Amino acid sequence: MSEQGFRAPTVCNLVGITYRQLDYWARTGLITPSIQAASGSGSQRLYAFTDVVQLKVIKRLRDAGMSLPKIRAAMESLAAQLNTDTPLSDVTVLVDGSGIFAATSPTEVFDVLQRGQGVFGIAVGPLRQELEADVADLFPTEPAEVVALPERRAGAR
């Protein structure tokens, strides 16, 4: 039994792109179908689920304003750094408008376009919870003291 895949019209519908975009991305090697490439007039490309995931990430990166050359560079860099053929399916991708960053774990984030330069990130929610627990430990029997601050004038800093 052969592996099942997604045909181009289904992929376009799932990803939210046109057939023309999908065809261009396949012909230029951005994402090629893992299961079956086109082999002439009338043949069907078949995409694996991981292909569709990567195409959806590319679509989101395009929607965020990233150019195809930057996306190509990011994919090549990620593929080399992660030693994988499916670089956009195993990471969390972060975009700031000019750069593409990859998070491979909760503690590791790197700048993909700078060939793996480390990026420092702080998750504020867990930090706040940790601090609240520390304050409760510091003053276990007393309620937290609240100090009223004077109201600011409009425009004052």
N, C-alpha and C positions, 0 to 999 in steps of 0.2 A: 504494500500500500504506500503510495507516495505521500509526502508531507503536504498538509493543506496550507494554503496561503490566502492572502487578500489580493484581489484584482484591482487594477488601477482605479476604476470608478468608485469602488468601496473605499479605497485608501483616500482618494480625494475628498470624499464625503466625511470620513472620520477625522481627517487632518484639517479640513477647511481650506483647501487649496484647489486651484484649477488643474485640469489635466495637463495644460500647457506647462505649468510650473513643475509638476511631477515629472513630466517627460524631460524638461530641460535639466532638472536636478539629476535625473538618471543618466542622461546622455553625457553630462559633464562630469560624472563620477562623484557628485556630492553625496548622494545615497543611491546605491544600486540595490536592486532586489536580491535578497539572499537566496530565495528559493528558485526563481527562474527569471533569467534576463530575456529581453525581447530578442528574437532571432529571425527577424525579417517581417515583412508585411503580414498583418493578420495574427501574429503571435502575441501572446499575453504575458506581461510581466506579472510575477507572483511575489508579493512581499510578505515577509515573516512579521510576526507581532512586534519584535524588537525593531524592525525597520520602521514600522508605523510609529512606534514610540519616538524614535529619533527624528522622523519627519515632523511630528507634532512639536518637538522641542525646537527644531529649525524654524517652523512656522511662528512659534512664540518669540523666538529671537528676532525674526524679521519684523514682527509686530512691535517689538520693543525698539526698533530702529537700527538693528545691527545689519551691516552690509554682508552680502554673500562672501566677499573675499575674507572678511574677519571671521565669519562662521567657518569657512573652509580651513583657515589657519588654526582656529580653535579646535576643530575636529581632528586635524592632523596632529596637533600638539597633544591633545588628550589621548589619542590612539597610541602615540609613542610613550607617553608618560604612564598610562595605565596598562599598556601592553594588551590591547584589545581591539577587535574589529568593530565593536559597537560602542564607541566612546560616549555617546550621549544617552545611553540606556542605563548606566550604572552610577550616575552622579547626580547631584543637585546643582543645577546651573543658576548662577546669579549674574545679573546684568546691571550696570550702572549708567548705561547710555553710551559709554565709550569703551568699556572693557567687559570681558567675559571672565567670570570666576567659576571655579568648580569646587564643590564641597564633597569630599569622598567619605567623610565621617563627621560626627558632630564637632570634632575638634580640629579638623584639617581642611583649610580653604586655601586655594592658590589661584594666582592670576594666570589664566591659560595663555593669553597672548604674550606674556612676559616669560614664557618657557618655565613656568612653575615657581615664580617668585611667590613667597609666602605672604599671606594677607592675615592680619590680626582682626578677629571679630569677637564681639561680646554679645551674648544673648542676655538682654536686659531683664526679661521675665524671670528666669531662674535666679539671676543675681538679686533681684528684688525679694524673691521668696527666701533666699538664703539670708539676706540682711534682716528681714522681718523675724526669722527664726532666731538669729543672733541677738536681736533686741529683746525678744521675749525671754531668751536665756539669761540675758544680762539683768533684766528687771522682772523676775518671775512672779513676784507678788504685787507689784505696783502696776497700775495701768500706765500706758505710755503717756508721758507728759505732752500736752499740746500747748503750744505758745501761739497766741494770737499776734499776728504781724499787723502793723499799721497799713491802712489802705494806701495804694499807690495813686499818685495823680496821673491823669491821662497823659500819655507820651513820656512819662518818667521811666527810667531804667533802673 
